[in-house]
Amino acid sequence: MTKNKVCTHCKTPIDCQPEAIDQCACSQVEVSSATRNFLRSSFHKCLCPSCLEKMEQLVQEGHANEFPRTRSEMVEGKHYYMENGYFVFTELYHFLKEQCCQNGCRHCVYGFKNRYL
C-alpha cells in the first residue's frame, strides 16, 4: 500500500511504500552505513531520494571536517552565514555538533520541528 507522505527534510510530496521497500523510491539511493546510523538517530521519517543523496554527502563531508570549538575556527559560508546581524548555522555545522538542540533551527539536519515555534 502506497502512503502519501512528504519528505521530512524538504517537504516534497513522496509515495512511501514501506510494505514493498524494494519498490520505494528511497531504495534506489545507495547510502553508507554511517548515513544509515545518522538517520536512525534523527527525527526523520521518510526522505525523498534527493534528500537521501544530500544526507549521504553531508555525512561524508562531516567525517572530513572537525567541529569548530572556538569562534575563530568557524568559517563564514561553511559553518554559518549572517542574516540581519545574527548567525545562522549551516547544515554542516549542525551535523558536526553531533546532537540536536531541539530549538527548531532553520537548517536542522536532525529533522526536529518544534510545533510550538
Residue pairs with C-beta under 8 A, 6 or more apart in sequence:
1 17
1 19
2 15
2 16
2 17
3 15
3 16
3 17
3 18
4 13
4 14
4 15
4 16
5 13
5 14
5 15
5 16
5 45
5 46
6 12
6 13
6 14
6 46
7 13
7 14
7 46
7 47
7 48
7 51
8 43
8 44
8 45
8 46
8 47
8 111
9 44
9 47
9 48
9 51
9 54
9 55
9 111
10 48
10 50
10 51
12 48
12 50
12 51
14 25
14 46
14 48
15 24
15 25
16 24
16 26
16 46
17 23
17 24
18 24
21 27
25 48
25 49
26 46
26 47
26 48
26 49
26 52
28 49
29 49
29 52
29 53
29 56
30 56
31 39
31 52
31 55
31 56
32 56
32 59
32 60
34 59
34 63
35 52
35 55
35 56
35 59
38 55
38 59
38 95
39 47
39 55
41 110
42 100
42 109
42 110
42 111
43 100
43 110
43 111
43 112
43 113
44 110
44 111
45 111
47 55
55 109
58 91
58 92
58 95
58 109
59 95
61 92
62 92
62 95
62 96
65 92
65 96
66 96
67 96
67 97
67 98
68 74
68 75
68 79
68 93
68 96
74 80
74 93
76 82
78 90
78 92
78 93
79 89
79 90
79 92
79 93
79 96
80 87
80 88
80 89
80 90
80 93
81 87
81 88
81 90
82 88
88 106
88 107
89 105
89 107
90 107
91 107
91 108
91 109
93 107
94 100
94 105
94 107
94 108
94 109
94 110
95 109
99 110
100 108
100 110
100 112
102 112
102 114
103 114
103 117
104 112
104 113
104 114
104 117
105 112
